[in-house]
Amino acid sequence: MVEEESRRLHLNEMQLPLPPALFEGLDLDCVRFYPPEELEEQLRLQIADYAGVDPSFVFIYSGIDGLIELMYKVFWDRAFLIHDPAYYVYEHEALRQGISLSKVKLRFSKLPSDFSVQAQGKVTVVVNPNNPTGNILMDETLAEKLLSNVELLVVDEAYYEFSGVTFAPLLEKWPNLAIFRTFSKAFGLAGARVAYMLAHPKTVGLFSQYSEVYRVSTLSLMLAKNALADTSYVTEYVQVVKTQMERLINALSTLHISSRPSVCNFILVDKDFAEFLVSKGFKIKFFEKWGRLTVPSPSVTEEVIALAENYRRLT
């Protein structure tokens, strides 16, 4: 089972075991009961402290995918704009719900100069840093330019812990800003399905009106609380990712295998090499010209480098 998990490099999941402290104090018998409001409120206070916002700006939900689905329900009659490529669920869910979603092609992995013009009056989504290109698309200057132009700016910060880039300080100034974050990536809780939105209380209220009564399971709330009680393991994991990414990129460069680093927890690699890794039992996410590879643990990084050397000898 562990060997199979170590080869799951297609979903950008945590590649190290979670610390035992994360599971301390979990009351498994509590699953007999619906999630208590006080537990969610405790987590809301922790998130507010972690993000540096007032608790009224925090909305907890079941994964960013759930927030995306809810966003379209709340603003079902609005026009949406997103860059392309972006996290695929934005387009998938828009199609499923019959939402008007326009896409603007990135130019050399950057937002085009007229993006703010095309965004005027729309609910606009920017995945920052972007998945799958792995780079920062927007700085504070562009964000404020968009905020003065759009109905709502949704910034997907799923990889915030890796990039360190956030627009949370702008929330007090701009009531039409919403930020999506998750516990699935750097916190390693992908299976728990916990995410949150940072937004003006009015936006939080709108999302609450359309959401389920019990949004996140009791055990998931407990896990998220434990994760925020001591985030040192997150800091350590982010550093491991950066170290192994540099190691992997340098090795691939030496072997003349095309690759691109990111400010997230993945790299892009030559598609032929990605297919070679798949033939060796790895799971890789494919795009038109690249394969996306989650940065592995140190031991698996070593294995991937050895396979890269073998691949270069064969080609």
RODO-2510 file (C-alpha; in nm, 4 decimals, decimal comma):
residues 315
     n   res          X          Y          Z
     1     m     0,0000     0,0000     0,0000
     2     v     0,2782     0,2468     0,0927
     3     e     0,4608     0,1720    -0,2323
     4     e     0,1407     0,2375    -0,4295
     5     e     0,0847     0,5666    -0,2468
     6     s     0,4426     0,6782    -0,3147
     7     r     0,3731     0,6431    -0,6866
     8     r     0,0652     0,8678    -0,6769
     9     l     0,2233     1,1754    -0,8309
    10     h    -0,0803     1,2999    -1,0259
    11     l    -0,2931     1,4826    -0,7667
    12     n    -0,0392     1,6971    -0,5779
    13     e    -0,1068     1,5207    -0,2491
    14     m     0,1322     1,5279     0,0473
    15     q     0,4159     1,2819    -0,0085
    16     l     0,5233     1,2355     0,3560
    17     p     0,3450     1,0572     0,6445
    18     l     0,1371     1,2843     0,8651
    19     p     0,2646     1,3458     1,2208
    20     p     0,1017     1,1317     1,4952
    21     a     0,0052     1,4494     1,6839
    22     l    -0,2471     1,5232     1,4109
    23     f    -0,4577     1,2290     1,5281
    24     e    -0,4340     1,2894     1,9023
    25     g    -0,7601     1,3509     2,0848
    26     l    -0,9846     1,2418     1,7978
    27     d    -1,3150     1,1197     1,9403
    28     l    -1,4174     0,8486     1,6949
    29     d    -1,7437     0,7848     1,8806
    30     c    -1,8551     1,1372     1,7885
    31     v    -1,9515     1,0200     1,4407
    32     r    -2,2842     0,9120     1,5943
    33     f    -2,3771     1,2780     1,6082
    34     y    -2,4085     1,5582     1,3545
    35     p    -2,1154     1,8036     1,3523
    36     p    -2,1543     2,0404     1,6514
    37     e    -2,1679     2,4111     1,5748
    38     e    -1,9127     2,4916     1,8446
    39     l    -1,6533     2,2704     1,6734
    40     e    -1,6901     2,4598     1,3458
    41     e    -1,6786     2,7888     1,5351
    42     q    -1,3525     2,6873     1,7056
    43     l    -1,2007     2,6064     1,3666
    44     r    -1,3285     2,9362     1,2257
    45     l    -1,1419     3,1240     1,4997
    46     q    -0,8235     2,9274     1,4299
    47     i    -0,8459     2,9964     1,0556
    48     a    -0,9081     3,3662     1,1209
    49     d    -0,5973     3,3817     1,3379
    50     y    -0,3921     3,1877     1,0812
    51     a    -0,5067     3,4060     0,7902
    52     g    -0,4980     3,7354     0,9806
    53     v    -0,8652     3,8232     0,9281
    54     d    -1,1739     3,8776     1,1400
    55     p    -1,3691     3,5524     1,2036
    56     s    -1,6702     3,7002     1,0216
    57     f    -1,4620     3,6805     0,7022
    58     v    -1,4248     3,2991     0,7239
    59     f    -1,6512     3,0418     0,5573
    60     i    -1,5653     2,6712     0,5989
    61     y    -1,6720     2,4170     0,3382
    62     s    -1,6023     2,0691     0,2008
    63     g    -1,3082     2,1208    -0,0350
    64     i    -1,2352     2,3872    -0,2944
    65     d    -1,4373     2,1818    -0,5429
    66     g    -1,7335     2,2332    -0,3109
    67     l    -1,6665     2,6071    -0,2958
    68     i    -1,6550     2,6211    -0,6764
    69     e    -1,9880     2,4405    -0,7026
    70     l    -2,1385     2,6746    -0,4439
    71     m    -1,9979     2,9856    -0,6141
    72     y    -2,1838     2,9013    -0,9342
    73     k    -2,5061     2,8404    -0,7408
    74     v    -2,4779     3,1765    -0,5664
    75     f    -2,3957     3,3724    -0,8838
    76     w    -2,5815     3,1496    -1,1304
    77     d    -2,7083     3,4426    -1,3400
    78     r    -2,3733     3,6245    -1,3698
    79     a    -2,1079     3,6131    -1,6406
    80     f    -1,7811     3,4502    -1,5339
    81     l    -1,4267     3,4893    -1,6645
    82     i    -1,1227     3,2691    -1,6077
    83     h    -0,7805     3,2257    -1,7648
    84     d    -0,6860     2,9150    -1,9622
    85     p    -0,5293     2,6880    -1,8545
    86     a    -0,6544     2,6854    -1,4964
    87     y    -0,7741     2,4299    -1,2436
    88     y    -1,0073     2,2174    -1,4565
    89     v    -1,2954     2,1985    -1,2046
    90     y    -1,3885     2,5632    -1,2730
    91     e    -1,4764     2,4784    -1,6330
    92     h    -1,6150     2,1331    -1,5512
    93     e    -1,8569     2,2655    -1,2898
    94     a    -1,9610     2,5617    -1,5060
    95     l    -2,0571     2,3224    -1,7856
    96     r    -2,2446     2,1000    -1,5413
    97     q    -2,4482     2,3914    -1,4077
    98     g    -2,4958     2,5713    -1,7397
    99     i    -2,2964     2,8772    -1,6298
   100     s    -2,1721     3,1420    -1,8745
   101     l    -1,7932     3,1094    -1,8437
   102     s    -1,5528     3,2864    -2,0797
   103     k    -1,1892     3,1755    -2,1017
   104     v    -0,8885     3,3934    -2,1820
   105     k    -0,5715     3,2224    -2,3014
   106     l    -0,2557     3,2838    -2,1029
   107     r     0,0316     3,4273    -2,3055
   108     f     0,3638     3,2680    -2,2185
   109     s     0,2053     3,1525    -1,8904
   110     k     0,1000     3,5093    -1,8045
   111     l    -0,2298     3,6948    -1,8026
   112     p    -0,2723     3,9002    -2,1214
   113     s    -0,2431     4,2771    -2,0896
   114     d    -0,6140     4,3285    -2,1622
   115     f    -0,7353     4,0758    -1,9024
   116     s    -0,8734     4,3485    -1,6754
   117     v    -1,0690     4,4960    -1,9668
   118     q    -1,2238     4,1584    -2,0506
   119     a    -1,3023     4,1061    -1,6814
   120     q    -1,5101     4,4226    -1,6487
   121     g    -1,8402     4,3571    -1,4695
   122     k    -1,7811     3,9826    -1,4457
   123     v    -1,7182     3,7376    -1,1653
   124     t    -1,3504     3,6773    -1,2385
   125     v    -1,1385     3,3848    -1,1208
   126     v    -0,7585     3,3880    -1,0956
   127     v    -0,5786     3,0751    -0,9763
   128     n    -0,2715     3,2186    -0,8041
   129     p    -0,0323     3,0436    -0,8138
   130     n    -0,1762     2,8714    -1,1148
   131     n    -0,2387     2,5028    -1,1586
   132     p    -0,1087     2,3654    -1,3948
   133     t     0,1489     2,6278    -1,5006
   134     g     0,2784     2,6586    -1,1440
   135     n     0,3580     3,0307    -1,1522
   136     i     0,2271     3,3531    -0,9985
   137     l    -0,0161     3,5217    -1,2381
   138     m    -0,1084     3,8330    -1,0444
   139     d     0,0567     4,0872    -0,8175
   140     e    -0,1163     4,3332    -0,5856
   141     t    -0,1227     4,6097    -0,8476
   142     l    -0,3090     4,3933    -1,0984
   143     a    -0,5364     4,2580    -0,8253
   144     e    -0,6479     4,6086    -0,7287
   145     k    -0,6930     4,7012    -1,0938
   146     l    -0,9220     4,4011    -1,1349
   147     l    -1,1067     4,4716    -0,8106
   148     s    -1,1951     4,8193    -0,9344
   149     n    -1,3400     4,6622    -1,2489
   150     v    -1,5114     4,3341    -1,1615
   151     e    -1,8231     4,2304    -0,9746
   152     l    -1,6282     3,9758    -0,7723
   153     l    -1,2649     3,8628    -0,7878
   154     v    -1,2144     3,5042    -0,6732
   155     v    -0,8499     3,4162    -0,6061
   156     d    -0,7745     3,0459    -0,5713
   157     e    -0,4871     3,0200    -0,3220
   158     a    -0,4799     2,6395    -0,2930
   159     y    -0,0985     2,6493    -0,3015
   160     y    -0,0550     2,9513    -0,0741
   161     e     0,1599     2,7661     0,1809
   162     f     0,4123     2,6852    -0,0934
   163     s     0,4161     3,0230    -0,2705
   164     g     0,3752     3,2521     0,0301
   165     v     0,1711     3,4878    -0,1909
   166     t    -0,1694     3,5971    -0,0637
   167     f    -0,4158     3,8810    -0,1148
   168     a    -0,5775     3,8403     0,2276
   169     p    -0,4512     4,1869     0,3397
   170     l    -0,6767     4,3416     0,0718
   171     l    -0,9990     4,1935     0,2132
   172     e    -1,0770     4,4863     0,4444
   173     k    -1,0380     4,7348     0,1589
   174     w    -1,2190     4,5407    -0,1141
   175     p    -1,5578     4,3808    -0,0290
   176     n    -1,5685     4,2206    -0,3771
   177     l    -1,2655     3,9981    -0,3095
   178     a    -1,2965     3,6290    -0,2191
   179     i    -1,0091     3,3886    -0,1541
   180     f    -1,0334     3,0085    -0,1695
   181     r    -0,7887     2,7986     0,0336
   182     t    -0,7622     2,4307     0,1221
   183     f    -0,6228     2,1833     0,3752
   184     s    -0,5640     1,9320     0,0931
   185     k    -0,2158     2,0346    -0,0219
   186     a     0,0439     2,1546     0,2303
   187     f    -0,1616     2,0359     0,5289
   188     g    -0,1934     1,6850     0,3831
   189     l    -0,5668     1,6446     0,4480
   190     a    -0,6879     1,5769     0,0931
   191     g    -0,9067     1,2886     0,2108
   192     a    -1,0710     1,4989     0,4822
   193     r    -1,2155     1,7468     0,2290
   194     v    -1,1789     2,0738     0,4197
   195     a    -1,1441     2,4153     0,2575
   196     y    -1,2349     2,7698     0,3448
   197     m    -1,3188     3,1011     0,1842
   198     l    -1,1935     3,4369     0,3078
   199     a    -1,4390     3,7081     0,2044
   200     h    -1,6502     4,0020     0,3177
   201     p    -1,9257     3,8957     0,5625
   202     k    -2,1880     3,9789     0,2984
   203     t    -2,0309     3,7257     0,0580
   204     v    -1,9999     3,4750     0,3425
   205     g    -2,3709     3,5232     0,4086
   206     l    -2,4605     3,4570     0,0451
   207     f    -2,2586     3,1344     0,0408
   208     s    -2,4192     3,0271     0,3690
   209     q    -2,7671     3,0671     0,2216
   210     y    -2,6900     2,8205    -0,0571
   211     s    -2,4791     2,5725     0,1403
   212     e    -2,5648     2,2483     0,3145
   213     v    -2,6529     2,2626     0,6842
   214     y    -2,3685     2,0275     0,7817
   215     r    -2,0851     2,1325     0,5541
   216     v    -1,7885     1,9369     0,6907
   217     s    -1,7788     1,6102     0,8877
   218     t    -1,6955     1,6103     1,2579
   219     l    -1,3719     1,4142     1,2139
   220     s    -1,2590     1,6449     0,9339
   221     l    -1,3213     1,9496     1,1526
   222     m    -1,1165     1,7881     1,4313
   223     l    -0,8293     1,7086     1,1954
   224     a    -0,8227     2,0638     1,0599
   225     k    -0,8217     2,2015     1,4156
   226     n    -0,5272     1,9785     1,5080
   227     a    -0,3445     2,0814     1,1904
   228     l    -0,3714     2,4502     1,2767
   229     a    -0,2791     2,3899     1,6410
   230     d     0,0772     2,3158     1,5291
   231     t     0,1677     2,4026     1,1703
   232     s     0,5361     2,3169     1,2086
   233     y     0,4871     1,9982     1,0069
   234     v     0,3504     2,2092     0,7207
   235     t     0,6555     2,4360     0,7287
   236     e     0,8839     2,1323     0,7290
   237     y     0,6985     1,9721     0,4377
   238     v     0,7144     2,2905     0,2298
   239     q     1,0908     2,2973     0,2811
   240     v     1,1201     1,9300     0,1801
   241     v     0,9249     2,0072    -0,1380
   242     k     1,1525     2,2997    -0,2268
   243     t     1,4670     2,0956    -0,1626
   244     q     1,3496     1,7928    -0,3615
   245     m     1,2191     2,0118    -0,6440
   246     e     1,5591     2,1765    -0,6851
   247     r     1,7275     1,8372    -0,6710
   248     l     1,4938     1,6933    -0,9340
   249     i     1,5088     1,9929    -1,1687
   250     n     1,8894     1,9995    -1,1540
   251     a     1,9121     1,6276    -1,2305
   252     l     1,6708     1,6503    -1,5238
   253     s     1,8551     1,9532    -1,6598
   254     t     2,1858     1,7656    -1,6452
   255     l     2,0220     1,4810    -1,8394
   256     h     1,8744     1,7276    -2,0935
   257     i     1,5172     1,6287    -2,0056
   258     s     1,2874     1,9304    -2,0346
   259     s     1,1262     2,0365    -1,7082
   260     r     0,9792     2,3426    -1,5384
   261     p     0,9816     2,4187    -1,1651
   262     s     0,6881     2,5802    -0,9888
   263     v     0,6095     2,7767    -0,6753
   264     c     0,3684     2,4963    -0,5863
   265     n     0,4433     2,1314    -0,4992
   266     f     0,4764     2,0008    -0,8543
   267     i     0,6930     2,0307    -1,1628
   268     l     0,6199     1,9957    -1,5330
   269     v     0,8258     1,7418    -1,7260
   270     d     0,8748     1,6347    -2,0859
   271     k     0,5688     1,4375    -2,1956
   272     d     0,7704     1,1427    -2,3293
   273     f     0,9565     1,1127    -2,0003
   274     a     0,6258     1,1328    -1,8117
   275     e     0,4933     0,8445    -2,0217
   276     f     0,8099     0,6507    -1,9375
   277     l     0,7400     0,7029    -1,5666
   278     v     0,3849     0,5777    -1,6158
   279     s     0,5255     0,2623    -1,7758
   280     k     0,7213     0,2131    -1,4510
   281     g     0,4078     0,2299    -1,2381
   282     f     0,3818     0,6002    -1,1559
   283     k     0,0627     0,8030    -1,1879
   284     i     0,1175     1,1328    -1,3695
   285     k    -0,1249     1,4070    -1,4771
   286     f    -0,0989     1,4826    -1,8490
   287     f    -0,1558     1,8060    -2,0378
   288     e    -0,1124     1,8921    -2,4048
   289     k     0,2656     1,9296    -2,4008
   290     w     0,3700     1,8354    -2,0484
   291     g     0,3297     1,5836    -1,7719
   292     r     0,2674     1,7239    -1,4242
   293     l     0,4593     1,5477    -1,1506
   294     t     0,4015     1,5993    -0,7781
   295     v     0,7361     1,6571    -0,6066
   296     p     0,8037     1,3212    -0,4378
   297     s     0,9536     1,2267    -0,1033
   298     p     1,3361     1,2195    -0,0893
   299     s     1,3523     0,8423    -0,1458
   300     v     1,1121     0,8505    -0,4395
   301     t     1,2945     1,1518    -0,5846
   302     e     1,6037     0,9336    -0,5869
   303     e     1,4093     0,6634    -0,7710
   304     v     1,2770     0,9113    -1,0292
   305     i     1,6288     1,0437    -1,0927
   306     a     1,7562     0,6871    -1,1424
   307     l     1,4740     0,6240    -1,3883
   308     a     1,5594     0,9499    -1,5677
   309     e     1,9168     0,8294    -1,6105
   310     n     1,7874     0,4996    -1,7474
   311     y     1,5468     0,6842    -1,9783
   312     r     1,8294     0,8981    -2,1162
   313     r     2,0401     0,5887    -2,1886
   314     l     1,7493     0,4365    -2,3813
   315     t     1,6694     0,7439    -2,5933
***
